[in-house]
């Protein structure tokens, strides 16, 4: 049976919310961890591809502990529309945007007043956090107070960083947000957003000459970069922020549920794994980046275990679309690894390789392990 991750994930989360009745009879609401990888193909994960050239032990273990869907489909074949659908439950075409945001352009595609997944959960008593890539649009202002509604380097240059963002994640249902406006290592603005502001604004221009050079190092624009923003460390920064959210929540609100949306940069181009992962696989820089992505999943699961909340947490892992064209071509040629295997097509294609994605659900005592 074919599943859309929107029409599956949203009803699954709604099913996690019991009907209103006597508090004394009310079962505990599950915690929810939603992990969204970027440009991860069906064949990039070991439990989906017996010829996978990159070890993914943590995702394989997650599949063994839960349910592995083999006919799951993303709402779109590119980033922005899928993210819109996951957070609203609506069809991607309703945004009116056929592509993706590439800079400071707004406004947020989720209009004010529309019910979102985090808002729905917050109304049920959840603490909600989003860490990582947003990419659904948000509004910056120039020094004259005019909203910046176009993307591109010249528009990023106009941003007044003293002004708050009025339509970001914390205005669409999330209590806490730390991440980036668009693709963290691709687009014109290389800076972290904390809540509704950029605490460390960009002060220079990205020096592309200092970056690694390989077939997977393209697709990053010469935009404006904040001091200390390391393109090879962003996924580990997002991991740290998600872990801090989990630890803080369990310490301060142990009897209340949380919803954590961990939105990865990995494995979107450019493939810049952290130093600690370079050379860890035999599949080049992109293989190392895949391995880092799997490590992040493992660390999030380890944190749930350490906090003794793993058995009370519904974990959902999936991808926003299929693998990037460049990675598929070079990984096939150089490492005999096919991120789209066994499907025809890749990212942006209407063939299945563009939208048939990994989907793993773990929910102890509710979802049967190994199914």
LINRAJO-V363263 format. One record per residue. N is the residue number from 1. RES is the residue in one small letter. SS is DSSP state (2 for helix, 1 for strand, 0 for the rest). OMEGA is omega in radians with two decimals (none if undefined). D_LAST is the distance of its C-alpha to the last C-alpha in whole Angstrom. Layout:
[[N,RES,SS,OMEGA,D_LAST] [N,RES,SS,OMEGA,D_LAST]]
This chain:
[[1,x,0,-3.10,14] [2,x,0,3.14,16] [3,x,1,2.89,16] [4,x,1,-3.11,18] [5,x,2,3.07,17] [6,x,2,-3.08,20] [7,x,2,3.06,20] [8,x,2,-3.03,16] [9,x,2,-3.09,17] [10,x,2,3.07,20] [11,x,2,3.11,19] [12,x,2,3.13,16] [13,x,2,3.08,19] [14,x,2,3.12,21] [15,x,2,3.12,19] [16,x,0,-3.12,19] [17,x,0,-3.12,23] [18,x,0,3.07,24] [19,x,0,3.14,27] [20,x,0,3.01,31] [21,x,0,-3.06,32] [22,x,0,3.14,34] [23,x,2,-3.10,33] [24,x,2,-3.11,33] [25,x,2,-3.02,30] [26,x,0,3.11,28] [27,x,0,-3.11,25] [28,x,0,3.07,25] [29,x,0,3.13,23] [30,x,0,2.89,20] [31,x,1,-3.11,21] [32,x,1,3.04,20] [33,x,1,3.11,19] [34,x,1,-3.13,19] [35,x,1,-3.14,20] [36,x,1,3.05,21] [37,x,1,-3.07,22] [38,x,0,3.11,24] [39,x,0,3.12,25] [40,x,0,-3.10,21] [41,x,0,3.11,21] [42,x,2,-3.09,17] [43,x,2,-3.12,19] [44,x,2,-3.07,20] [45,x,0,-3.04,16] [46,x,2,-3.08,16] [47,x,2,3.05,12] [48,x,2,-3.01,13] [49,x,0,-3.10,16] [50,x,0,3.07,17] [51,x,0,-3.13,21] [52,x,0,-3.09,21] [53,x,0,-3.12,24] [54,x,0,3.10,23] [55,x,0,3.07,21] [56,x,0,-3.02,18] [57,x,2,-3.08,17] [58,x,2,3.07,17] [59,x,2,3.08,14] [60,x,2,3.12,12] [61,x,2,3.11,12] [62,x,2,3.12,11] [63,x,2,3.11,8] [64,x,2,-3.10,8] [65,x,2,-3.08,9] [66,x,0,-3.09,6] [67,x,1,3.12,5] [68,x,1,3.12,6] [69,x,1,-3.09,8] [70,x,1,3.13,11] [71,x,1,3.13,13] [72,x,1,-3.05,14] [73,x,1,3.08,18] [74,x,0,-3.13,21] [75,x,0,-3.11,24] [76,x,0,3.11,26] [77,x,0,3.01,27] [78,x,0,-2.90,29] [79,x,2,-2.94,28] [80,x,2,-3.11,31] [81,x,2,3.11,29] [82,x,2,-3.13,26] [83,x,2,3.07,27] [84,x,2,-3.11,29] [85,x,2,-3.11,26] [86,x,2,-3.07,24] [87,x,2,-3.13,26] [88,x,2,-3.06,28] [89,x,0,-3.10,25] [90,x,0,3.07,28] [91,x,0,-3.04,28] [92,x,2,-3.07,29] [93,x,2,-3.10,32] [94,x,2,3.10,34] [95,x,2,-3.06,35] [96,x,0,3.12,38] [97,x,0,-3.10,37] [98,x,0,-3.10,36] [99,x,0,-3.10,35] [100,x,0,3.03,35] [101,x,0,-3.13,37] [102,x,0,3.13,39] [103,x,0,-3.02,41] [104,x,0,-3.00,43] [105,x,0,3.06,43] [106,x,0,-0.07,42] [107,x,0,3.07,41] [108,x,0,3.13,38] [109,x,0,3.08,36] [110,x,0,-3.05,35] [111,x,0,-3.14,38] [112,x,0,3.11,39] [113,x,0,3.11,38] [114,x,0,3.12,35] [115,x,0,3.10,32] [116,x,0,3.10,30] [117,x,2,3.13,26] [118,x,2,3.12,28] [119,x,2,3.12,31] [120,x,2,-3.13,29] [121,x,2,3.12,27] [122,x,2,3.11,30] [123,x,2,3.08,32] [124,x,0,3.07,29] [125,x,0,-3.13,31] [126,x,0,2.82,28] [127,x,1,-3.03,30] [128,x,1,3.13,29] [129,x,1,3.09,29] [130,x,1,-3.11,29] [131,x,1,3.13,29] [132,x,1,-3.06,30] [133,x,1,3.11,30] [134,x,0,2.96,31] [135,x,0,3.06,33] [136,x,0,3.12,33] [137,x,0,2.98,37] [138,x,0,-2.97,39] [139,x,0,2.94,43] [140,x,1,3.12,46] [141,x,1,3.04,49] [142,x,1,-3.06,52] [143,x,0,3.09,55] [144,x,0,3.13,57] [145,x,0,3.13,54] [146,x,0,3.11,53] [147,x,1,3.11,49] [148,x,1,-3.01,48] [149,x,0,3.12,46] [150,x,0,3.12,46] [151,x,0,3.08,44] [152,x,0,-3.07,46] [153,x,2,-3.08,47] [154,x,2,3.14,51] [155,x,2,3.03,49] [156,x,2,-3.13,47] [157,x,0,-3.10,51] [158,x,0,-2.97,52] [159,x,1,2.98,49] [160,x,0,-3.03,51] [161,x,0,3.07,49] [162,x,0,-3.10,51] [163,x,0,-3.12,49] [164,x,0,3.04,46] [165,x,0,-3.03,43] [166,x,0,-3.01,43] [167,x,0,3.12,40] [168,x,0,-3.09,37] [169,x,2,-3.11,34] [170,x,2,3.05,36] [171,x,2,-3.13,38] [172,x,0,2.98,34] [173,x,0,-3.13,33] [174,x,0,3.06,32] [175,x,0,-3.03,34] [176,x,1,3.07,34] [177,x,1,2.95,34] [178,x,1,-3.12,34] [179,x,1,-3.09,34] [180,x,1,-3.11,35] [181,x,0,-3.10,37] [182,x,0,3.10,35] [183,x,0,-3.00,34] [184,x,0,-3.06,35] [185,x,0,-3.05,36] [186,x,0,-2.88,37] [187,x,0,-2.93,39] [188,x,0,-3.08,43] [189,x,1,-3.13,42] [190,x,1,-3.11,41] [191,x,0,-3.14,41] [192,x,0,3.02,39] [193,x,1,3.07,39] [194,x,1,-3.06,39] [195,x,0,-3.13,39] [196,x,0,-3.12,41] [197,x,1,3.00,43] [198,x,0,-3.05,43] [199,x,0,3.11,45] [200,x,0,-3.09,46] [201,x,0,3.08,47] [202,x,1,3.14,47] [203,x,1,-3.12,51] [204,x,1,3.14,50] [205,x,1,-3.13,49] [206,x,0,3.08,46] [207,x,0,-3.07,48] [208,x,2,3.13,45] [209,x,2,-3.10,48] [210,x,2,-3.08,46] [211,x,0,3.10,43] [212,x,0,3.13,41] [213,x,0,3.08,41] [214,x,0,-3.06,39] [215,x,0,-3.08,37] [216,x,0,-3.05,35] [217,x,0,-3.13,37] [218,x,0,3.08,38] [219,x,0,2.93,38] [220,x,0,-3.02,39] [221,x,0,-3.13,42] [222,x,0,-3.09,46] [223,x,0,-3.09,45] [224,x,1,-3.01,46] [225,x,1,3.11,45] [226,x,1,3.08,45] [227,x,0,3.12,47] [228,x,0,3.12,44] [229,x,0,-3.05,41] [230,x,0,-3.08,39] [231,x,0,-3.13,37] [232,x,0,-3.05,36] [233,x,0,-2.97,35] [234,x,2,-3.12,33] [235,x,2,3.09,30] [236,x,2,3.02,31] [237,x,2,3.11,33] [238,x,2,3.10,30] [239,x,2,-3.13,28] [240,x,2,-3.13,31] [241,x,2,3.09,32] [242,x,2,3.11,28] [243,x,2,3.10,28] [244,x,2,3.10,32] [245,x,2,-3.13,30] [246,x,2,-3.10,28] [247,x,2,3.13,30] [248,x,2,-3.13,33] [249,x,2,-3.10,31] [250,x,2,3.13,30] [251,x,2,-3.01,33] [252,x,2,-3.06,35] [253,x,0,-3.01,33] [254,x,0,-3.09,31] [255,x,0,-3.12,30] [256,x,0,-3.08,29] [257,x,0,3.06,26] [258,x,1,2.96,26] [259,x,1,3.13,24] [260,x,1,3.05,24] [261,x,1,3.14,24] [262,x,1,-3.01,24] [263,x,1,-2.98,25] [264,x,0,2.83,26] [265,x,0,-3.12,28] [266,x,0,0.11,26] [267,x,0,3.10,26] [268,x,0,3.03,29] [269,x,0,-0.01,32] [270,x,0,-3.14,34] [271,x,0,-3.13,32] [272,x,0,3.10,34] [273,x,0,3.05,32] [274,x,0,-3.12,33] [275,x,2,-3.06,36] [276,x,2,-3.12,34] [277,x,2,-3.12,31] [278,x,0,-3.14,34] [279,x,0,-3.11,33] [280,x,0,3.10,30] [281,x,0,3.07,29] [282,x,0,-3.06,30] [283,x,0,3.02,29] [284,x,2,-3.08,32] [285,x,2,3.14,32] [286,x,2,3.04,29] [287,x,2,3.10,27] [288,x,2,3.13,29] [289,x,2,3.04,28] [290,x,2,3.13,24] [291,x,2,3.08,24] [292,x,2,3.09,26] [293,x,2,3.12,23] [294,x,2,3.09,20] [295,x,2,-3.14,23] [296,x,2,3.09,23] [297,x,2,3.14,20] [298,x,2,3.14,20] [299,x,2,3.07,23] [300,x,2,3.10,22] [301,x,2,3.11,19] [302,x,2,3.12,22] [303,x,2,3.07,24] [304,x,2,3.12,22] [305,x,2,-3.12,22] [306,x,2,-3.13,26] [307,x,0,3.11,26] [308,x,0,3.10,24] [309,x,0,-3.07,22] [310,x,2,-3.09,19] [311,x,2,3.13,17] [312,x,2,-3.03,19] [313,x,1,2.99,18] [314,x,1,-3.13,15] [315,x,1,3.11,15] [316,x,1,3.10,14] [317,x,1,3.08,15] [318,x,1,-3.13,16] [319,x,1,-3.09,19] [320,x,0,3.12,23] [321,x,0,-3.13,23] [322,x,0,-3.04,23] [323,x,0,-3.13,25] [324,x,0,-3.10,29] [325,x,2,-3.10,31] [326,x,2,-3.10,33] [327,x,2,3.14,30] [328,x,2,-3.09,29] [329,x,2,-3.07,32] [330,x,2,3.12,33] [331,x,2,3.06,30] [332,x,2,-3.04,30] [333,x,2,-3.00,33] [334,x,2,-3.01,34] [335,x,2,3.13,30] [336,x,0,3.11,29] [337,x,0,-3.11,26] [338,x,0,-3.11,24] [339,x,0,3.12,23] [340,x,0,-3.05,22] [341,x,0,0.08,21] [342,x,0,-2.96,20] [343,x,0,3.03,22] [344,x,0,3.08,26] [345,x,0,-3.12,27] [346,x,0,-3.10,27] [347,x,0,-3.13,27] [348,x,0,-3.14,30] [349,x,0,3.00,29] [350,x,0,2.99,28] [351,x,0,-2.98,26] [352,x,2,3.13,23] [353,x,2,3.14,23] [354,x,2,-3.03,25] [355,x,0,3.07,22] [356,x,1,-2.90,19] [357,x,1,3.01,17] [358,x,1,3.02,14] [359,x,1,-3.12,12] [360,x,1,-3.14,10] [361,x,1,3.09,10] [362,x,1,3.14,10] [363,x,0,-3.05,12] [364,x,0,3.13,12] [365,x,0,3.09,13] [366,x,0,3.11,12] [367,x,0,-3.10,8] [368,x,0,-3.13,6] [369,x,0,3.06,6] [370,x,0,-3.12,4] [371,x,0,none,0]]
